[in-house]
Amino acid sequence: MADKVLDTILLLALPASGKSEVRRYLELLSPADRSKDFHMGPNVQFDDFPYVHVMRRIDDELAARRKGRIFFNSSDKPFQNPRDWGTLTALLNDDYQDLLSAKTAAPASAAEHLCDRIDAAHSAVGGAERLKLLDAATRKGVSTALEKECRDLLDERRSIQGLDLTGKTVVIEFARGGPHGSPLPLPEFYGYRYSLSQLSDAILRKAVILYIWVTPEESRRKNEARNDPNDPGSILHHGVPLEVMLNDYGCDDFEWLESEADKPGTVTVEAHGKKYSIPFARFDNRVDKTSFLREDQKLWKPADVKAVHDGMKGALDKLAGLAAAV
């Protein structure tokens, strides 16, 4: 087996499939075990869920001020404009670029700064600025209400900015899909085909994909099981509204991407005027192996830990071999 530390892993799956639980398991492994069994260096992890949460918070603050919502028609509805899947991807590009940069943002208002970033990300995928069009009093009120949450996000982002990534593994998590019953390929803005094509060259030329495989039905079951309404901003315990699960994650297009790939063991991504063959491997979680990882570590059963560890090891061994052959 190739002795290779994986550089950038795209951790993809439907909601509640086990992505965040797997990230937690990776964080708790010793560096030696993570390197030996999983071909991974110290992890640098991020995902786009915090941005979705902030978008919903902005809309709730706007509604409280009797202003029109910008992102969602209500707190339990899908995006008004599916182009915002690209907005999220552009924000991930920003986060990755900041890993490579020594520059640090020091805005007076973290919420104002994030509003500007969201507008810029939407513009980057062909949309129009929206938050900049709010009247000054409304924007000030929304920013004040969100300042603490946004400051926490900014501080977390700055803590990994400009890191020396030598020997480290960057893990980028996101979920994409389309309406239940959709024919494939999914239309523009939906699914992995679109969002992968919006990732930066800096990500795509180094990336491999770890796909956590569950059915849409299992995704919905696990989403309901993990939902803690008292902790909506939590990575491990947030729930996705049922209408969103059916309309945005009722299916996904990963198997279709595999079937259309130019090379076995990869998915083909067309972006930046060229084609990328991204190696991938599946971690089969159709029979739930990961939900116990949300519990206190003291309650974990050795047999459950072994099932996760062995499944992950098999997938990451495959990825290391594929990456070495590219």
Beta strands, then each sheet from edge to edge (+ up, - down):
strand 1: 8-12
strand 2: 43-47
strand 3: 169-174
strand 4: 207-213
strand 5: 266-271
strand 6: 274-284
sheet 1: 2+ 3+ 1+ 4+ 6+ 5-
end
